[in-house]
Amino acid sequence: MPKTNTTDPNTRVNKKKERPKRKHYMTIVKFDTKGILYGNKCFEDYTRDMGFFYDVQNKGQSGSLNGFTKFWHNAAVKTALVFTQWPWWKARVNKRKKECRKLSGDFVG
């Protein structure tokens, strides 16, 4: 049987390179679920593909961000999204939000 060039039994596998990369998602913190289609799989998958998701926190609960910290955290995330997803990321998110609302029957008007 002739040798093949595609597989070599003596090749060492670089496990770090072959391992799938873990995705670090940025979070935009919200105090309410208004306007984010919380629980809509279509919209949540789209935002995760863009590299972020909405994190809903109760105001005043221990561990949640206060208004000042939330503002600066969200400002940093949105600035990063401008560079990673281009300046019109918010318009694309709003367009997909409308499409996902129509697909799920959550759209009125």
N, C-alpha and C positions, 0 to 999 in steps of 0.2 A: 504494500500500500504506500503511495507516495506521501511525502510530508506536505503539510499545508502551511502556508505562511501566515494564516490568520490567527492560529492559536499556537502558543508555545507553552509547554508544560513547565518550563523553568522560569517563566515570567513572574515577577513579584507584583502583587496587586497593591496599589497605593490606596489604602482604605479611606484616608482623609479626602482624597479627590473623588472617589467613587461614591461616597456617602452623600445622600441628598442634603442640600443646604437647608438649614432651618430658616424660616422666614420670620423676621421681626416686624410685627405690625405696629404702626403708629396708632395712637388713640386720640380721638377728638372727644373731649368730655362734655356731656350734656347733663343738665339737671332734670329735664323732662323728655318724653319720647315724641313730642310734637315735631312732625316734619321729617322723621328719620326712618319711617316704615320699620319700626322695631319688630322683628320676627318674620319679616318678609324675606324668604330665602333668596329670591332673585336679586333683591337690592343688596342684601348682606354679602352675597357671593361677589357682586360687582365691586363693592367697596373693598373687600379683601383682595381682589385681583389688582386693585389700584394701590394696595399697600397700607390701608388704614381701616379702622372700624370705629363705630360710635360706641362710647362707653357711657352708660347711664348711671349716674350716682345720685343718691339722695342728698339733698342740701342739709348740712349740719350733722350728718352721720359721721361717726369716727372713721377715719381712713379716707374720706372723700375730700376733694380739693375745695378750698374756699374760693370766692369769686375772683380775688386778685391772682391767686396761683393758677386757677383754671384759665383765666384770660391769657397769661403768659405761656402756659403750656400749649393751649390751642393756637396761639400766634406762632409759636415755634413749629408746630406740626403743619399748619397751613403754609408757612413759608417753605418748609421742606417739600411739601406737595407741589408747590409752584415749580421747584427745580426738578423734581422727579417725574411729575405728570404733566408738566407744562402749565402755563398761566391759566388756561381755560378748564382746569380740572373741575371747578365748582359747577360750571355750565354743563359739562358732561355728566356729572353726578345728578344734577337736577333733571336733565333730559332722561336719564335712565330711571330716575325715581318716578317720573310720569309714566314711562313705559311699563314699569313693574306694577304700578298701581292699576293701570288698565288691564294688564294680564291677570292680576289676582282679583279683579272686580272691586277694588278698593277705591275706585275713582268716581267721583260724582261731579257732573257738570261738563 
